[in-house]
């Protein structure tokens, strides 16, 4: 090879190295510079997405402007298998490096599902069904009283069946936690009976400092062989837990034949009438010691308690006057 040819080859190599170095410097700078995203944006990367598909999604949502560079750097860095699917909140102006780090760390959006105390199983399953970020269908034949009302965190793409399983496990874990510390000589023999009575207490009052007293009334009535005479059990008998009754109970309602109608049956109904929360379960297992045998609404959001039927009837008359004035 002639000297001229060697000089030309050397010059070519120098130019190639310089160009490559320039490309690397440019690529590194572009990879680190602020992205085009104008405001914080939530994106979803489906499971099984390739680096190519991810780059397309990021470009379509204006997260990145150079998908080819994104793919090249991720693949060259051996990170193709490290990008995780899920729902992400991408901060505005995020660089490609910052986006890559976010997808590797798997810092997905945390969603919340809340079910209130005292909802029936049908009502809770409806809430689960309405969360569009969950997948699949709700399971069938979920027993009443087995779902713990609580706030549950989940990620986009989690299944509805898994959510229901978590609720059921939470209820089982809670009753297992509370049962050993119960008051001795209660007229309930099993955790299942505790859940039944707690569901009635839950539906009777939403006032926190009344729960243990309401539970004490029901415990007293059970001990004396008195019927519980709880209006919410009649509502459940009429609706089968599908939702609110939407009207007042009538005398005919109170006389209906149903194993859930505690005006007609003695003891507890055959199952829960709702899903009780921790406070109602704790109240039933450790009720207030009281001589009260009756209670009725007091017109101020709580209840008036009574030890005798005569006192109770007086409270009932007062409540009816208040109710009539409100109509």
CORURQUI-V605354 format. One record per residue. RES is the residue in one small letter. PHI is phi in whole degrees, 0 to 359 (NA if undefined). NEAR is the number of other ideal C-beta (glycine too) atoms within 8 Angstrom. D_LAST is the distance of its C-alpha to the last C-alpha in whole Angstrom. Layout:
{{RES/PHI/NEAR/D_LAST} {RES/PHI/NEAR/D_LAST}}
//
This chain:
{{x/NA/4/109} {x/285/5/110} {x/299/5/109} {x/296/6/107} {x/293/8/105} {x/296/9/104} {x/297/8/103} {x/294/8/101} {x/294/9/100} {x/298/8/99} {x/297/8/98} {x/297/8/95} {x/295/8/94} {x/299/8/93} {x/297/8/91} {x/296/8/89} {x/297/8/89} {x/296/8/88} {x/295/8/85} {x/297/8/84} {x/298/8/83} {x/296/8/82} {x/297/8/79} {x/294/8/78} {x/297/8/78} {x/296/8/76} {x/298/11/74} {x/297/8/73} {x/293/8/72} {x/294/10/70} {x/292/12/68} {x/262/8/67} {x/282/7/66} {x/301/5/63} {x/275/12/61} {x/276/7/60} {x/296/14/56} {x/277/6/54} {x/209/5/51} {x/307/8/50} {x/222/11/49} {x/263/9/48} {x/233/11/50} {x/238/8/51} {x/254/13/54} {x/296/7/54} {x/300/5/56} {x/83/5/60} {x/291/10/60} {x/281/7/63} {x/300/10/65} {x/299/7/65} {x/293/9/62} {x/298/12/60} {x/297/13/62} {x/296/9/61} {x/296/11/57} {x/297/13/58} {x/292/11/60} {x/294/6/57} {x/261/10/55} {x/62/9/57} {x/280/13/57} {x/231/12/61} {x/252/6/64} {x/231/8/67} {x/298/10/66} {x/296/7/70} {x/295/11/70} {x/302/15/67} {x/298/11/68} {x/298/9/72} {x/291/12/71} {x/298/12/69} {x/292/10/71} {x/296/6/74} {x/274/6/72} {x/71/5/72} {x/256/10/68} {x/304/9/67} {x/274/4/66} {x/261/7/64} {x/283/13/61} {x/259/9/58} {x/287/8/55} {x/139/12/52} {x/256/14/49} {x/234/13/51} {x/261/8/49} {x/265/14/53} {x/294/8/53} {x/303/9/54} {x/64/8/58} {x/295/12/59} {x/285/11/62} {x/297/14/63} {x/296/8/65} {x/294/9/61} {x/295/15/59} {x/301/13/62} {x/298/8/61} {x/297/11/58} {x/288/13/58} {x/286/10/61} {x/291/6/59} {x/69/7/56} {x/280/5/53} {x/282/10/50} {x/295/10/47} {x/264/7/45} {x/262/11/41} {x/230/8/38} {x/235/12/36} {x/240/8/33} {x/241/12/31} {x/282/6/28} {x/299/10/28} {x/90/12/26} {x/286/12/26} {x/282/13/28} {x/299/14/31} {x/299/9/30} {x/290/11/28} {x/292/14/31} {x/297/11/34} {x/295/8/32} {x/298/12/32} {x/300/13/35} {x/297/9/36} {x/283/6/34} {x/280/11/37} {x/291/4/40} {x/284/9/42} {x/276/13/42} {x/239/6/45} {x/78/6/45} {x/251/6/42} {x/286/10/40} {x/292/8/42} {x/270/4/40} {x/58/4/39} {x/280/11/38} {x/296/7/37} {x/296/12/33} {x/81/15/34} {x/255/11/37} {x/249/13/36} {x/282/11/35} {x/294/12/32} {x/189/9/34} {x/262/6/36} {x/244/10/39} {x/265/6/42} {x/206/11/43} {x/246/10/46} {x/307/10/46} {x/96/10/47} {x/298/10/46} {x/267/8/45} {x/295/14/42} {x/297/10/44} {x/297/8/45} {x/297/15/42} {x/296/14/40} {x/300/8/43} {x/296/9/43} {x/296/15/39} {x/291/12/40} {x/295/8/43} {x/298/10/41} {x/293/14/39} {x/299/9/42} {x/297/8/44} {x/292/11/41} {x/293/12/41} {x/295/8/45} {x/288/7/44} {x/276/13/42} {x/303/10/43} {x/297/5/46} {x/262/6/45} {x/290/10/42} {x/296/7/42} {x/288/4/44} {x/64/3/44} {x/288/9/40} {x/277/5/39} {x/234/10/39} {x/256/3/43} {x/222/6/42} {x/303/8/41} {x/297/6/39} {x/292/10/37} {x/298/16/36} {x/294/14/35} {x/300/14/33} {x/294/13/31} {x/296/15/31} {x/293/17/29} {x/289/16/26} {x/302/16/26} {x/301/13/26} {x/281/11/23} {x/282/11/21} {x/213/9/21} {x/252/4/22} {x/274/9/23} {x/302/5/27} {x/279/6/28} {x/261/10/26} {x/303/13/27} {x/293/12/31} {x/285/14/29} {x/300/14/27} {x/300/16/30} {x/298/13/32} {x/298/14/29} {x/295/15/30} {x/298/12/33} {x/299/13/34} {x/293/12/32} {x/296/13/34} {x/297/7/37} {x/269/7/36} {x/76/5/36} {x/276/9/32} {x/290/9/30} {x/291/12/28} {x/49/7/25} {x/258/11/23} {x/303/7/20} {x/301/11/21} {x/291/14/24} {x/290/17/23} {x/302/13/21} {x/296/14/24} {x/299/12/26} {x/280/9/24} {x/257/10/24} {x/57/6/28} {x/81/12/27} {x/286/6/26} {x/157/7/23} {x/299/5/19} {x/287/7/18} {x/85/3/15} {x/201/4/13} {x/285/3/12} {x/286/9/15} {x/250/6/16} {x/299/5/19} {x/297/6/21} {x/300/9/21} {x/294/10/22} {x/264/7/25} {x/295/11/26} {x/275/4/30} {x/198/8/30} {x/294/7/32} {x/264/13/29} {x/277/14/27} {x/282/14/27} {x/278/8/26} {x/250/9/29} {x/252/9/32} {x/268/4/33} {x/71/5/34} {x/276/10/33} {x/293/13/32} {x/288/5/35} {x/198/9/34} {x/296/11/32} {x/250/17/28} {x/188/15/28} {x/253/20/31} {x/282/16/30} {x/266/12/32} {x/303/8/34} {x/298/9/32} {x/289/15/31} {x/296/15/34} {x/296/10/36} {x/295/14/33} {x/292/16/34} {x/279/13/37} {x/221/9/37} {x/287/15/34} {x/291/7/34} {x/281/4/36} {x/213/10/33} {x/264/5/33} {x/296/12/29} {x/235/13/29} {x/218/13/25} {x/203/12/22} {x/210/11/18} {x/303/8/15} {x/257/11/16} {x/84/8/12} {x/239/4/15} {x/97/5/16} {x/242/9/19} {x/224/12/19} {x/259/11/20} {x/258/10/24} {x/214/14/26} {x/266/8/29} {x/239/8/29} {x/295/8/27} {x/297/6/26} {x/295/10/25} {x/296/13/22} {x/298/8/21} {x/297/9/20} {x/295/13/19} {x/294/9/16} {x/298/8/16} {x/296/11/15} {x/296/13/12} {x/295/8/11} {x/296/8/10} {x/297/9/9} {x/298/10/6} {x/296/7/5} {x/290/6/6} {x/281/6/4} {x/289/4/0}}
//
